[in-house]
Amino acid sequence: MIDLVIRGGTVVTPESEGHADVGIEGERISGIGTVGSASREIDARGKLVLPGCVDLHTHLASTPTFTPLDDFERGTRAAIAGGVTTVVSMVYQEDGSLRLGIERGMRDAERSLADFAFHVVVTDPSEGARAEIAGLVRDGHAGLKVFMVSPRFVERREDYRLLLRAASGAGALVAIHAEDYAIVAARTADLHRRGRTGVENFPESRPVEAEVKAVVEAVDLASATKAAVYLVHLSSRAALDAVREGKSRARVFGETRPLYLYLTRAQFDRPDAALWVGQPPLREADDVDAVWAALAEGTLDTVGTDHIPHTRAAKLAPGLTFDRIPPGVSNLETLLPMLYSEGVRSGRLTLARLVEVLATAPARIAGMYPRKGAIALGSDADLVIFDPKMRRTIRAAELHSACDYDPYEGWEVNGWPEMVLLRGEVVFTGGHVIGSPGRGHFVPRAPMATDSHLRSA
Ligand SMILES: [Zn+2]
């Protein structure tokens, strides 16, 4: 007799949707279809059974000078409650070493409730750092991150090109924050000169043209170095057009984040607009339409949260100029239910596509598939039993993040996770997280395919 069966739910994958039982032995899926009796049964009739979501973009790890409000324990508590069973956190190169950043992340993640992996932010693309990449990839750390919006990227363009070259050779994916430093710096300085320093100027300081210019440059760099690049938090129609074109000539993946699906620049007419400051800024309604279309059609591959909340007081601190407001918001717990409610229920995304962008595609891109992101024999039993009829109003006080506000406070949502399993264990049920800190394990990432005959740069 097997350990557990989830009985009679509608099992959803990118390829199929239908009534099936899911059998679990130990930590893995051992049967799909009609499964015989088990030691324990969970009745999923009338519910959707989805693969646990994989979020490739969080900031849960500390740095030597910063501990996030939602650290690994707090952040993954919110993740688990929202059906996100695997998180990838940014960690930062430390004292010149990429590995030291990873080691700090591994220490922080000892309290994780969700499975986890990392991207290392490269702030000094030195020869020594480049030489570390192959060893890190061998140890399952096949991800880097580059901020094009940093002045360092401009000063050390050639070193960053060599970094992408090294990443390509070793099979590391390179996540890229694509906003052009020169444009953002010039706009920011100009606004300051004119005394326009309030939060309402934030969108103007980071225009669409800065995003487009950086996306085009990132694609050129990916094309020249044969690196696989993952463009994070894409926000505008014009940038998505550049990504679509880029996919025809380089290995380019696209991510958006929830902010750009649900809100517009109109938020910046509010006196408390700082609560929605993230980089890039919120765009126009036409951009929101373009983000939805790109998600449905495949120009966008994933939705990552970029989860890094700050308290209301930190966001609204008096005297903060638009460029000093701490960027980022909370999103891990609402990622799945909001995309279901606003995407699937409203007819903008199919259920199959929802599963693909939140679970299957991110697992593939990060080298975790089919262990993660799949409901298949032998896959980890990371499952969300999702109640499409549950109605909730989003209230920060009822969510698991440490943050005291939510960017979607008061939104009515149709559909919410009822139960979440991580490797066969129920970790969320009845509105309560019952998994314990330390239950999450490191998920080694397989390298990206390297295509040696393409190597030329
Ligand atoms: Zn981020």
Residues whose N, C-alpha, C, O or C-beta is under 5 A from the ligand:
A	BS01	ZN	D306
